[in-house]
Amino acid sequence: MKKLFLPILLALVLPMSFSCSSSRFGNYILNEGDAASAIRQLLENGARESLQSGSFSRETIMASIFPESVRKTLNTLNQIGLTNQINRFTTTLGTAAEQSAQKSIPIFVGGIQGMSLTNAISIVKNGGTAGTDYLRLTIGDSLRRALVPVMQQSLNEYKLNDQWNDIAKPIQSLTGNLVNLDLPTLMAGMVSEAMFRKIEERERLIRSEASARTTPLLQKVFSRDWNNL
């Protein structure tokens, strides 16, 4: 009798335990409210990620503040003695940008929390960086504008405005009025783009890696492919 009892018990218990562990959210049905909340959590998760030191290299800064046509002209700037000034400027601006990026995190988080989400289920189903793309489209411009005062504060702290004018005006004399002298706005664009890239990275990770889903809601919403259900 005991020999028969053990196999029967195992036959009953094992399927139940397997079902509980492998189908933790088996009866869950995705809804618009959960989808919207999960997307906000995902985006906030990315925004709170610390930017690594060195995120703003000389190349990144040059590409952000000078048009391509101007960058080509800069190859000849040894002739007018600006190379050393540009190197000092980009190094200091990189440090200021890194600190400003940290200060910008609450601005991004506040914008994400207040973001109006429509058709959130489609954003979940679309995969990739659909959440970040929606963030860029809906409040990207307002986030950049909100960053401008933060950038201005950093420029004042590092005394970069005079350095910028000393560099930009001679370049304008060579290239015409191609250089935008509004450095706080240029810097806001550079920092916001770095933040968006970080959010994109985090979104891809949460969608693809179970270990990145750090809340029950993220686990429920992003642990399965809703297109195949």
C-alpha positions as CSV (number, residue, x, y, z in Angstrom):
1,M,0.0,0.0,0.0
2,K,2.8,2.4,0.9
3,K,4.5,1.6,-2.4
4,L,1.4,2.7,-4.2
5,F,0.7,5.8,-2.0
6,L,4.0,7.6,-2.7
7,P,3.7,7.6,-6.5
8,I,0.1,8.8,-6.3
9,L,1.0,11.6,-3.9
10,L,3.9,12.8,-6.1
11,A,1.6,12.6,-9.1
12,L,-0.8,15.0,-7.4
13,V,1.7,17.4,-5.8
14,L,4.3,17.9,-8.5
15,P,1.9,19.3,-11.2
16,M,0.5,21.7,-8.6
17,S,3.9,23.0,-7.5
18,F,5.0,23.3,-11.1
19,S,1.9,25.3,-12.0
20,C,2.4,27.7,-9.1
21,S,6.1,28.4,-9.9
22,S,6.0,28.5,-13.6
23,S,2.7,30.3,-14.0
24,R,2.8,32.8,-11.1
25,F,0.7,35.3,-13.2
26,G,-1.0,32.6,-15.2
27,N,-4.5,34.1,-14.8
28,Y,-3.4,37.7,-15.1
29,I,-5.0,39.7,-18.0
30,L,-3.1,42.8,-19.1
31,N,-5.2,46.0,-18.6
32,E,-4.7,49.6,-19.6
33,G,-4.1,50.8,-16.1
34,D,-1.4,48.3,-15.3
35,A,0.2,48.8,-18.7
36,A,0.4,52.6,-18.1
37,S,1.8,52.2,-14.6
38,A,4.4,49.6,-15.7
39,I,5.6,51.9,-18.5
40,R,6.0,54.8,-16.1
41,Q,7.9,52.5,-13.7
42,L,10.1,51.3,-16.6
43,L,10.9,54.8,-17.7
44,E,11.6,56.0,-14.2
45,N,13.9,53.1,-13.7
46,G,15.9,54.2,-16.6
47,A,15.9,57.9,-15.6
48,R,17.2,57.0,-12.1
49,E,20.1,55.0,-13.5
50,S,23.3,56.9,-12.8
51,L,25.2,58.1,-15.9
52,Q,28.7,56.7,-16.0
53,S,31.7,59.0,-15.6
54,G,32.9,59.9,-19.1
55,S,29.5,59.8,-20.7
56,F,30.3,63.2,-22.2
57,S,33.4,62.7,-24.2
58,R,35.1,65.4,-26.3
59,E,33.5,63.8,-29.4
60,T,30.0,63.9,-27.8
61,I,30.4,67.5,-26.8
62,M,31.7,68.6,-30.2
63,A,28.9,66.8,-32.0
64,S,26.3,68.4,-29.7
65,I,27.4,72.0,-29.9
66,F,28.9,72.3,-33.4
67,P,27.2,71.5,-36.7
68,E,29.0,68.9,-38.9
69,S,30.1,71.6,-41.3
70,V,31.7,73.6,-38.5
71,R,33.5,70.5,-37.1
72,K,35.2,70.0,-40.4
73,T,36.5,73.6,-40.2
74,L,37.8,73.0,-36.7
75,N,40.4,70.7,-38.2
76,T,42.2,73.9,-39.3
77,L,41.9,75.8,-36.1
78,N,45.6,75.3,-35.2
79,Q,46.1,78.2,-37.6
80,I,44.3,80.6,-35.2
81,G,45.5,79.0,-31.9
82,L,42.2,77.8,-30.6
83,T,42.9,74.1,-30.2
84,N,44.1,74.3,-26.6
85,Q,41.2,76.5,-25.6
86,I,38.7,74.0,-27.2
87,N,40.3,71.1,-25.4
88,R,40.1,72.9,-22.0
89,F,36.6,74.0,-22.7
90,T,35.3,70.5,-23.7
91,T,37.0,68.9,-20.7
92,T,35.3,71.3,-18.2
93,L,32.0,71.2,-20.0
94,G,32.1,67.4,-19.8
95,T,32.4,67.6,-16.1
96,A,29.6,70.1,-15.8
97,A,27.4,68.0,-18.0
98,E,27.9,64.9,-15.8
99,Q,26.9,66.8,-12.7
100,S,24.0,68.4,-14.5
101,A,22.8,65.0,-15.7
102,Q,22.4,63.9,-12.1
103,K,20.5,67.1,-11.2
104,S,18.2,66.4,-14.2
105,I,17.0,63.1,-12.9
106,P,14.2,64.6,-10.8
107,I,13.0,66.6,-13.8
108,F,12.7,63.5,-15.9
109,V,11.1,61.5,-13.1
110,G,8.5,64.3,-12.5
111,G,7.8,64.5,-16.2
112,I,7.3,60.7,-16.5
113,Q,5.0,60.7,-13.5
114,G,2.8,63.4,-15.0
115,M,2.9,62.0,-18.5
116,S,-0.5,61.3,-20.0
117,L,-0.5,57.8,-21.5
118,T,-2.9,56.7,-24.2
119,N,-3.2,53.2,-25.6
120,A,-0.5,51.9,-23.1
121,I,-1.3,48.3,-24.0
122,S,0.0,48.9,-27.5
123,I,3.2,50.4,-26.2
124,V,3.7,47.3,-24.1
125,K,3.0,45.0,-27.0
126,N,5.2,47.0,-29.5
127,G,8.4,46.0,-27.6
128,G,11.8,47.5,-28.3
129,T,12.0,51.1,-27.1
130,A,8.3,51.9,-27.6
131,G,8.0,53.5,-24.1
132,T,11.0,55.7,-24.5
133,D,9.9,56.7,-28.0
134,Y,6.5,57.7,-26.6
135,L,8.3,59.8,-23.9
136,R,10.4,61.6,-26.5
137,L,7.4,62.3,-28.7
138,T,5.0,63.6,-26.0
139,I,7.2,65.5,-23.5
140,G,10.7,65.5,-24.9
141,D,10.6,69.2,-25.8
142,S,9.2,70.2,-22.4
143,L,11.9,68.2,-20.6
144,R,14.6,69.9,-22.6
145,R,13.2,73.3,-21.8
146,A,13.0,72.4,-18.1
147,L,16.7,71.5,-18.1
148,V,17.9,74.9,-19.4
149,P,18.0,76.6,-16.0
150,V,19.9,73.7,-14.6
151,M,22.4,73.9,-17.4
152,Q,22.7,77.7,-16.9
153,Q,23.5,77.1,-13.2
154,S,26.3,74.7,-14.1
155,L,27.7,77.0,-16.7
156,N,27.9,79.8,-14.1
157,E,29.4,77.5,-11.5
158,Y,32.2,76.4,-13.9
159,K,32.6,79.9,-15.5
160,L,32.1,78.5,-19.0
161,N,30.2,81.3,-20.6
162,D,33.2,83.5,-21.2
163,Q,35.3,80.5,-22.5
164,W,32.5,79.7,-24.9
165,N,32.3,83.2,-26.3
166,D,36.1,83.3,-26.7
167,I,35.8,80.1,-28.8
168,A,32.6,80.6,-30.7
169,K,33.0,84.1,-32.0
170,P,36.3,83.4,-33.9
171,I,34.7,80.2,-35.3
172,Q,31.7,82.3,-36.5
173,S,34.1,84.6,-38.3
174,L,35.4,81.6,-40.2
175,T,32.1,79.8,-40.8
176,G,29.5,82.5,-40.8
177,N,26.5,82.4,-38.4
178,L,26.5,78.6,-38.1
179,V,27.3,78.4,-34.4
180,N,24.5,78.6,-32.0
181,L,25.7,80.8,-29.1
182,D,22.9,79.7,-26.8
183,L,25.1,77.3,-24.8
184,P,22.5,76.5,-22.0
185,T,20.0,75.2,-24.6
186,L,22.7,73.3,-26.5
187,M,23.8,71.7,-23.2
188,A,20.2,70.9,-22.3
189,G,19.9,69.1,-25.6
190,M,23.1,67.1,-25.0
191,V,22.2,66.1,-21.4
192,S,18.6,65.2,-22.3
193,E,19.8,63.0,-25.2
194,A,22.2,61.2,-22.9
195,M,19.3,60.6,-20.4
196,F,17.1,59.3,-23.2
197,R,19.8,56.8,-24.3
198,K,20.1,55.6,-20.7
199,I,16.3,55.1,-20.5
200,E,16.3,53.2,-23.9
201,E,19.0,50.9,-22.5
202,R,17.0,50.2,-19.4
203,E,13.8,49.6,-21.3
204,R,15.5,47.0,-23.6
205,L,16.9,45.3,-20.5
206,I,13.6,45.2,-18.6
207,R,11.8,43.8,-21.6
208,S,14.5,41.1,-22.2
209,E,15.9,40.2,-18.8
210,A,13.8,38.8,-15.9
211,S,16.4,40.0,-13.4
212,A,15.8,43.6,-14.4
213,R,12.1,43.5,-13.5
214,T,12.4,44.6,-9.9
215,T,8.8,45.1,-9.0
216,P,5.7,42.7,-9.2
217,L,4.1,45.0,-11.7
218,L,7.1,45.0,-14.1
219,Q,7.1,41.2,-13.7
220,K,3.4,40.8,-14.5
221,V,3.4,43.2,-17.5
222,F,6.8,42.4,-19.1
223,S,7.3,38.7,-18.4
224,R,5.4,37.5,-21.4
225,D,4.7,38.3,-25.1
226,W,1.1,39.6,-25.1
227,N,1.0,39.4,-28.9
228,N,1.0,35.6,-28.8
229,L,-1.9,35.3,-26.3
